[in-house]
Amino acid sequence: MTTEMILAGFGGQGILFAGKVLAYSGLMDGREVSWLPSYGPEMRGGTANCSVCISDEPIGSPLVTQPDYLIAMNGPSYKKFIDEVKPGGLVVVDSSIVEETCTRSDVTALALPASDLAGEAGLNGAANMVLIGRMLKETQLFSLETVQKAMEKCVPPKRAHLIEANMRAIHLGMEQA
């Protein structure tokens, strides 16, 4: 079984980090993974997205053209990728920023005010993890234990204090149902 996803937003929103956490979660589960980042030269404020593949068999290409899951953290990214999501797929959107509403009836669309929720919880900058938490609750793709191990691998030792905050944001996202 192969699961393909695209995470997209502005540079500085933690899109690439979120994708890396998901890819490492796959590694922790003993699966085949690929993580393909893509970002504009502007870095913060420019566009950023990444493709993540998680599979039980070798992955032929890291490029995701028809994702099973889409996490969109801004309007331009939502508009760019919404029509590519496979029928039966899942779309999770930060409705604090994305004004568009999903009109597709062949996907499950979840609008979550992730930026607002993160800010209210004192987790500024963790909207990406709130969205990951909501996706994980919906899909059961990985256990929290697996995600915790992946987070510990992705966060550099000098920033280890951020692991707890990121896990709190994931829990916050999972509580939103």
Secondary structure, DSSP 4 states (H G I P E B T S, - for coil): -EEEEEEEEEBTSSHHHHHHHHHHHHHHTT-EEEEEEEE-TT-BTSEEEEEEEEESS--S-S--SS-SEEEE-SHHHHHHHGGGSPTT-EEEEETTT-------SSSEEEEE-HHHHHHHTT-TT-HHHHHHHHHHHHH--S-HHHHHHHHHHHS-GGGTHHHHHHHHHHHHHHH--
